[in-house]
Amino acid sequence: MALAVGHRRNFNTLQQAFFAGDVTLMECQLTATGEVVPVLCAANRQQDGSLEFAPFAMLFNGNPYEILNPPKPEADSLLRGRFGRTNRRAQRGPGVRLLTLDQH
């Protein structure tokens, strides 16, 4: 399954926000269930000095390795070429590797 163009754009925006120091971890409430979840938000600085927060990603409540299947090999090679090298020492589960953001 290919990543949607919008997901790639959101990832790039979030990556830029991280590099600029404009990312925060906030608690938000799901409208459907009322559950409180951790969310990565980009902070948009307004002209009047105030901040507006744009939610970009929810973090997992619980162990993601029990919830997700490992990524497919073709996705791994796509990410390796686009976003950096894989960190083989950081393996956390069968077939799951963490990515670094350096461009080696």
ZAKOL-871658 format. One line per 2 residues: number of its first residue (from 0); their letters; for each residue x, y negated, z of N, C-alpha, C, O, CB. Coordinates in pm, 1 decimal. Glycine has a CB too. Layout:
N
NUM) A) X:Y:Z:X:Y:Z:X:Y:Z:X:Y:Z:X:Y:Z; ...
This chain:
104
0) MA) 84.7:117.5:0.0:0.0:0.0:0.0:89.2:-123.7:0.0:178.5:-136.2:83.8:-96.3:0.1:122.1; 65.7:-211.8:-90.7:143.7:-335.5:-100.9:90.2:-439.7:-3.0:-29.4:-445.1:25.6:140.2:-390.8:-245.5
2) LA) 180.1:-520.6:46.6:138.8:-629.8:134.3:65.6:-735.7:53.0:102.6:-763.9:-61.0:260.8:-691.7:207.0; -37.1:-793.3:111.1:-112.6:-898.6:43.6:-27.0:-1025.3:34.2:57.1:-1050.6:120.5:-245.8:-927.6:118.6
4) VG) -48.9:-1103.6:-69.7:25.4:-1227.6:-90.1:7.8:-1320.5:30.5:103.6:-1384.6:73.8:-21.2:-1297.9:-219.9; -112.6:-1327.8:83.9:-138.3:-1412.0:200.1:-57.8:-1369.1:322.4:-12.6:-1453.3:400.0:-285.5:-1410.1:233.1
6) HR) -39.6:-1236.3:339.5:40.7:-1187.5:452.1:186.5:-1227.0:435.5:252.8:-1263.7:532.5:28.6:-1035.0:465.1; 236.4:-1219.5:313.3:375.6:-1260.7:288.4:392.7:-1411.0:316.1:491.6:-1452.7:376.4:416.9:-1227.9:141.5
8) RN) 296.1:-1490.7:272.0:301.2:-1635.1:295.9:298.2:-1665.4:445.4:374.5:-1748.8:494.1:184.2:-1705.5:225.2; 209.7:-1597.4:517.5:201.8:-1617.6:662.3:331.9:-1576.3:730.4:377.9:-1644.3:822.2:84.1:-1538.5:721.1
10) FN) 391.8:-1465.5:686.3:519.7:-1422.7:743.8:626.5:-1528.1:719.3:701.7:-1562.5:810.4:563.7:-1287.3:684.6; 633.9:-1579.3:597.8:733.9:-1681.9:565.4:712.3:-1808.6:648.2:808.6:-1868.8:695.7:728.9:-1715.8:415.6
12) TL) 587.1:-1848.8:665.3:556.8:-1965.9:747.1:597.1:-1941.2:892.3:656.1:-2028.4:956.0:406.9:-2001.0:738.2; 565.6:-1823.0:944.7:601.2:-1790.4:1081.8:752.6:-1783.7:1098.5:805.7:-1828.2:1200.3:537.3:-1657.9:1123.2
14) QQ) 821.8:-1729.2:1000.4:968.2:-1722.9:1004.5:1027.6:-1865.0:1010.0:1119.1:-1891.0:1088.1:1022.9:-1645.8:880.5; 976.3:-1954.5:928.7:1023.1:-2093.8:929.8:995.5:-2159.3:1065.7:1078.2:-2235.0:1116.5:954.7:-2174.7:816.7
16) AF) 879.9:-2129.8:1123.5:846.0:-2185.6:1254.1:941.0:-2133.3:1361.9:979.1:-2208.2:1451.9:700.6:-2152.0:1290.6; 979.7:-2005.3:1353.7:1076.1:-1950.9:1449.2:1209.4:-2023.7:1438.0:1267.5:-2063.4:1539.0:1095.7:-1800.2:1426.4
18) FA) 1257.5:-2041.1:1316.0:1385.8:-2107.8:1295.5:1382.9:-2252.7:1344.8:1485.0:-2305.1:1389.4:1423.9:-2103.9:1147.7; 1266.0:-2317.6:1337.0:1251.9:-2456.1:1381.0:1221.1:-2467.0:1531.1:1217.9:-2576.9:1586.4:1142.2:-2524.5:1301.0
20) GD) 1198.6:-2351.8:1596.4:1164.1:-2353.3:1738.1:1020.2:-2392.6:1764.2:987.6:-2440.2:1872.9:1254.4:-2446.4:1811.2; 933.9:-2373.2:1665.7:794.1:-2414.8:1676.3:697.9:-2297.8:1689.6:588.0:-2301.3:1634.1:756.2:-2496.8:1556.4
22) VT) 738.3:-2193.3:1763.2:652.2:-2077.1:1784.7:629.7:-2060.2:1934.2:720.7:-2079.8:2014.7:714.6:-1948.1:1723.0; 509.6:-2024.3:1969.1:476.4:-2000.7:2108.3:396.2:-1872.0:2121.4:328.4:-1829.6:2027.8:398.3:-2119.4:2166.4
24) LM) 404.8:-1811.3:2237.7:325.9:-1692.7:2269.6:212.3:-1739.0:2359.7:235.4:-1795.7:2466.6:413.4:-1579.9:2338.7; 88.9:-1714.1:2315.1:-28.0:-1761.7:2389.2:-124.5:-1646.9:2410.3:-120.1:-1546.5:2339.3:-97.6:-1878.1:2314.9
26) EC) -211.6:-1662.6:2508.5:-320.7:-1568.1:2526.7:-443.7:-1624.1:2457.7:-481.0:-1739.6:2478.1:-348.3:-1541.1:2677.7; -506.5:-1540.1:2375.2:-630.0:-1577.6:2306.7:-734.5:-1470.6:2336.8:-701.4:-1359.3:2377.6:-607.4:-1593.3:2151.6
28) QL) -858.4:-1505.4:2316.5:-966.8:-1411.9:2341.8:-1030.4:-1370.7:2209.8:-1066.5:-1455.8:2128.5:-1072.1:-1473.8:2436.3; -1044.1:-1239.3:2188.5:-1109.8:-1189.3:2067.9:-1257.8:-1226.1:2072.5:-1324.4:-1203.0:2173.3:-1091.7:-1035.2:2054.1
30) TA) -1308.6:-1282.4:1965.2:-1449.6:-1322.6:1963.5:-1542.7:-1201.7:1968.4:-1649.8:-1209.4:2028.5:-1479.3:-1405.8:1838.6; -1503.9:-1090.9:1906.8:-1591.9:-974.0:1898.4:-1607.7:-902.0:2032.0:-1716.3:-853.7:2064.2:-1538.7:-877.4:1795.3
32) TG) -1498.6:-894.5:2110.5:-1502.7:-812.9:2232.3:-1476.9:-891.7:2360.0:-1509.3:-843.8:2468.7:-1402.3:-702.5:2222.1; -1419.8:-1010.6:2349.9:-1384.4:-1086.9:2468.3:-1250.5:-1046.5:2527.2:-1205.5:-1105.5:2625.5:-1490.8:-1071.9:2571.7
34) EV) -1185.8:-945.6:2467.7:-1055.6:-900.0:2517.6:-951.9:-1011.1:2501.8:-948.1:-1079.6:2399.6:-1009.6:-771.9:2442.8; -868.1:-1028.0:2603.4:-758.9:-1125.2:2598.7:-637.8:-1054.1:2538.1:-597.5:-947.1:2583.7:-726.0:-1183.6:2742.6
36) VP) -580.0:-1116.5:2433.4:-467.1:-1056.3:2362.4:-354.5:-1157.5:2348.0:-379.3:-1277.8:2339.6:-510.7:-1004.4:2223.7; -228.5:-1107.9:2345.2:-115.8:-1197.5:2321.0:-106.1:-1230.2:2172.0:-117.0:-1141.1:2087.7:16.2:-1134.3:2371.3
38) VL) -85.6:-1358.1:2139.9:-85.0:-1402.9:2000.6:35.3:-1494.0:1976.8:63.1:-1583.4:2056.7:-217.3:-1476.7:1965.5; 106.8:-1470.5:1865.9:212.4:-1561.7:1822.6:147.7:-1675.4:1745.8:73.4:-1652.4:1650.3:319.5:-1488.5:1735.3
40) CA) 176.0:-1798.2:1787.5:118.1:-1916.0:1723.4:229.4:-2010.0:1679.3:330.3:-2025.5:1748.1:20.3:-1988.6:1818.8; 209.6:-2072.4:1563.5:298.7:-2178.8:1518.2:242.8:-2309.6:1572.4:122.2:-2333.5:1568.3:311.3:-2182.0:1360.7
42) AN) 332.0:-2393.7:1623.0:291.8:-2523.8:1674.9:308.3:-2627.4:1564.3:419.2:-2650.9:1516.2:375.2:-2562.7:1801.2; 198.7:-2688.3:1524.8:200.6:-2794.3:1424.1:200.6:-2928.2:1495.9:107.4:-2960.8:1569.3:78.7:-2783.0:1326.6
44) RQ) 306.2:-3005.2:1473.9:317.9:-3136.5:1537.8:236.2:-3238.1:1457.7:256.5:-3255.2:1337.5:468.0:-3181.2:1547.9; 143.6:-3304.8:1526.6:57.9:-3404.6:1463.4:124.6:-3542.1:1468.6:216.0:-3563.7:1548.2:-80.5:-3408.9:1532.2
46) QD) 80.1:-3633.6:1385.6:138.3:-3767.8:1380.4:124.2:-3843.5:1512.3:208.4:-3926.9:1545.4:73.7:-3847.4:1269.4; 18.3:-3814.8:1587.2:-2.3:-3884.7:1714.5:76.9:-3821.3:1829.5:64.0:-3863.6:1944.4:-150.8:-3886.2:1749.3
48) GS) 159.6:-3718.8:1798.4:242.3:-3655.1:1899.8:180.7:-3531.5:1962.8:248.8:-3459.2:2035.6:272.9:-3752.5:2005.8; 54.6:-3506.1:1936.7:-11.1:-3387.9:1992.7:28.5:-3263.3:1912.6:85.0:-3273.0:1803.7:-165.6:-3405.9:1992.8
50) LE) -1.9:-3148.2:1968.4:27.5:-3021.2:1902.4:-102.0:-2949.6:1866.8:-199.3:-2952.9:1942.1:115.3:-2931.8:1992.4; -101.3:-2885.5:1751.7:-210.5:-2799.2:1709.0:-150.1:-2660.8:1692.2:-42.7:-2647.5:1633.5:-279.3:-2850.8:1575.4
52) FA) -216.8:-2557.2:1742.7:-161.7:-2422.7:1738.2:-236.0:-2338.3:1635.0:-358.8:-2329.1:1637.2:-168.9:-2356.8:1876.7; -159.7:-2277.0:1544.6:-216.5:-2190.8:1440.8:-179.5:-2045.9:1472.2:-61.2:-2011.7:1471.2:-165.4:-2232.2:1298.4
54) PF) -278.3:-1959.9:1500.0:-248.3:-1819.8:1529.9:-201.4:-1745.3:1404.7:-261.0:-1758.4:1297.8:-371.8:-1750.3:1589.3; -93.8:-1667.0:1419.2:-39.3:-1593.0:1305.5:-34.7:-1442.4:1326.3:-50.4:-1367.5:1229.9:97.8:-1642.1:1275.5
56) AM) -13.6:-1395.7:1448.6:1.1:-1251.3:1469.6:-38.6:-1214.5:1611.9:-5.3:-1284.5:1707.5:146.0:-1206.2:1441.1; -110.1:-1103.6:1623.7:-141.6:-1049.5:1755.5:-37.5:-944.7:1790.7:5.9:-867.7:1705.1:-285.1:-989.0:1759.3
58) LF) 2.0:-942.3:1916.4:90.2:-837.6:1964.8:4.0:-722.3:2015.8:-114.4:-739.8:2044.9:185.5:-891.1:2076.5; 63.9:-606.9:2026.0:-9.5:-488.7:2068.4:-28.8:-486.7:2219.3:63.4:-517.7:2294.8:62.6:-362.8:2023.4
60) NG) -147.1:-450.8:2262.0:-169.9:-411.7:2401.4:-153.1:-260.7:2401.6:-233.0:-189.2:2341.2:-314.6:-457.5:2456.5; -52.1:-212.7:2467.4:-23.9:-69.4:2465.8:97.7:-39.9:2379.8:168.4:-131.0:2336.7:-145.0:9.0:2414.7
62) NP) 120.7:85.0:2355.8:238.4:131.6:2283.3:208.5:140.1:2133.3:130.1:225.5:2091.8:284.4:269.1:2337.1; 269.9:52.5:2050.1:240.4:56.1:1906.1:282.9:186.6:1839.7:228.2:222.9:1735.6:308.7:-59.5:1836.9
64) YE) 378.7:257.3:1897.4:425.1:382.8:1838.5:323.1:494.8:1856.0:331.0:597.6:1788.7:557.8:423.7:1900.4; 228.4:475.1:1945.7:118.8:570.4:1961.3:-1.3:532.5:1874.6:-92.2:613.4:1855.9:76.9:578.6:2108.0
66) IL) -2.1:409.9:1821.6:-115.2:358.6:1745.0:-90.4:363.2:1594.4:-183.4:386.1:1517.1:-145.9:216.6:1787.3; 34.7:341.6:1551.9:69.1:327.2:1410.3:142.9:448.2:1355.7:216.8:515.2:1427.8:153.2:203.8:1389.9
68) NP) 122.0:475.3:1227.9:207.0:568.5:1155.5:332.6:493.9:1113.2:327.5:372.6:1092.7:132.9:629.8:1032.0; 445.9:563.8:1099.5:568.7:494.8:1056.9:553.3:435.0:917.4:471.4:482.2:838.4:688.1:591.6:1059.2
70) PK) 632.0:330.9:886.4:625.8:271.5:752.6:669.6:371.8:646.3:747.8:462.9:673.5:713.5:145.5:745.7; 618.7:353.6:526.6:656.3:440.2:414.1:795.0:400.6:364.1:831.8:283.5:373.0:551.5:430.9:298.7
72) PE) 872.9:495.7:311.5:1009.4:463.9:264.9:1015.3:349.8:163.7:1108.0:269.0:169.1:1071.6:586.4:203.5; 919.5:340.7:71.7:924.7:232.8:-27.2:905.9:96.9:39.0:962.8:-2.0:-7.3:817.7:253.9:-135.1
74) AD) 827.9:89.7:145.7:811.7:-36.2:218.4:941.6:-72.1:288.8:979.1:-189.2:293.7:695.7:-26.6:320.4; 1011.1:28.1:343.6:1137.4:4.1:412.0:1240.2:-53.7:315.9:1310.7:-148.0:351.7:1190.0:133.4:474.5
76) SL) 1250.5:0.0:195.9:1349.5:-51.0:101.0:1311.7:-190.4:52.9:1399.8:-272.7:28.0:1363.5:44.1:-18.6; 1182.3:-218.4:39.4:1137.9:-351.7:0.8:1177.2:-453.1:107.6:1231.2:-559.2:76.3:985.7:-353.9:-22.3
78) LR) 1149.7:-420.0:234.9:1182.5:-511.3:343.0:1333.0:-528.6:357.5:1380.3:-638.9:384.7:1123.1:-461.6:473.3; 1408.5:-420.6:339.5:1553.3:-430.2:353.5:1608.7:-528.1:251.2:1693.5:-610.5:285.5:1619.3:-292.0:337.3
80) GR) 1563.5:-521.5:127.4:1614.2:-609.5:23.7:1568.4:-752.4:40.2:1641.3:-844.4:3.2:1573.1:-559.4:-109.8; 1450.0:-774.3:94.4:1392.4:-908.3:102.3:1430.3:-981.7:230.5:1458.1:-1101.6:227.3:1242.5:-899.9:91.6
82) FG) 1431.6:-910.7:343.2:1442.0:-978.8:470.8:1567.7:-946.4:551.1:1584.7:-1000.9:660.1:1323.9:-946.3:551.6; 1654.4:-862.1:503.0:1775.3:-832.8:579.3:1797.8:-683.9:591.6:1724.3:-603.0:535.1:1767.7:-895.3:717.0
84) RT) 1899.2:-649.9:665.5:1933.7:-508.7:679.6:1854.6:-447.1:793.8:1809.2:-517.7:883.9:2084.9:-491.3:703.3; 1838.3:-316.2:790.1:1771.3:-248.5:899.9:1872.3:-221.8:1010.1:1991.4:-205.1:983.5:1705.1:-116.7:852.5
86) NR) 1825.9:-217.9:1130.4:1910.6:-194.1:1246.3:1892.9:-48.2:1287.1:1796.5:-14.2:1355.7:1875.3:-291.6:1364.6; 1983.8:36.7:1246.0:1969.6:180.1:1270.6:1983.6:217.1:1418.1:1933.0:321.3:1459.8:2072.0:255.8:1190.0
88) RA) 2050.5:134.9:1497.0:2064.6:163.9:1638.9:1936.3:133.5:1715.7:1921.9:177.4:1829.7:2180.2:84.5:1697.3; 1844.3:60.7:1657.3:1723.8:17.6:1728.3:1604.5:107.5:1701.3:1490.3:64.3:1716.9:1689.4:-123.7:1690.1
90) QR) 1628.6:232.3:1660.9:1516.9:321.2:1632.7:1436.9:345.7:1759.9:1493.2:372.7:1866.0:1566.7:454.4:1573.4; 1305.5:335.8:1748.0:1218.4:350.5:1863.8:1123.3:469.4:1850.7:1065.9:513.5:1950.3:1138.8:223.6:1884.4
92) GP) 1106.8:519.6:1734.2:1014.7:629.6:1713.4:1049.2:696.2:1582.5:1136.0:647.2:1510.2:867.9:581.5:1714.4; 984.7:805.8:1549.6:1018.2:877.8:1427.1:991.6:793.2:1303.3:877.2:757.1:1275.4:939.5:1007.7:1419.1
94) GV) 1096.5:762.2:1229.8:1082.5:688.2:1105.2:1059.8:539.8:1121.6:1031.2:471.8:1023.0:972.0:744.3:1028.0; 1071.4:486.3:1242.7:1046.9:344.2:1265.1:1179.7:275.7:1292.1:1254.5:317.1:1380.6:947.7:321.6:1382.9
96) RL) 1209.0:171.3:1216.1:1330.0:92.4:1235.9:1293.5:-52.9:1250.3:1200.4:-101.0:1185.6:1428.6:111.7:1120.1; 1365.6:-122.7:1334.3:1344.7:-266.1:1349.8:1430.1:-339.7:1247.3:1536.3:-291.3:1208.3:1379.0:-312.6:1494.2
98) LT) 1384.4:-454.8:1204.3:1459.2:-534.0:1105.6:1525.3:-651.6:1173.7:1471.2:-709.4:1267.9:1366.8:-583.1:992.0; 1642.2:-686.0:1125.1:1704.8:-808.7:1168.1:1675.9:-913.9:1061.1:1643.6:-879.4:947.5:1858.7:-789.8:1191.3
100) LD) 1687.2:-1039.4:1096.0:1654.9:-1144.9:1000.7:1776.8:-1200.7:931.3:1765.6:-1294.3:852.2:1582.4:-1255.4:1069.4; 1893.3:-1144.8:959.6:2012.2:-1194.2:888.8:2009.6:-1145.9:744.2:1945.6:-1045.1:714.2:2142.8:-1147.0:959.4
102) QH) 2076.1:-1214.2:656.7:2069.1:-1185.5:514.4:2193.3:-1112.7:465.0:2255.1:-1157.0:368.3:2050.1:-1313.6:436.4; 2231.8:-1002.0:528.8:2349.3:-923.9:486.3:2310.4:-822.7:382.8:2395.3:-747.6:334.8:2415.1:-853.8:605.3
